[in-house]
Amino acid sequence: MSEPTVAPVAAPADAVAWFSDLTRADVPRVGGKGANLGELVHAGLPVPPGFVVTADAYLSAMQRGGVREALASLSCSAMSRNRSAVSTPARSGISARLSPAARYWRRS
């Protein structure tokens, strides 16, 4: 199977959020883990510097990569088949659409 080509896309400025900028109020934007890491930073606990990808940026990348459409198609076919018959093609389809860099980090 050949590697899909992925054109570089400039990320919007709000695609990532630094832990030090996050609070509990940011859960809808960055999820619970990211917001809680921000709370730990503000509490003065030792948290390595880091960032999270925002939910909007993640969903946008899934859309651009065709993953959302592939999952929607598989979920429609799941209504008539058992779960294991759909889960393997779903994992394969997502992996095929991930950028080479994302596949590298998943293996690590």
Buried (B, 14 or more C-beta within 10 A) or exposed (E): EEEEEBEEEEEEEEBBBBBEEBEEEBBEBBBEEBBBBBBBBBEEEEBEEEBBBBBEBBEBBBEEBBBBEBBEEBEEEBEEEEEEEBEEEBEEBBEBBBBEEBEEEEEE
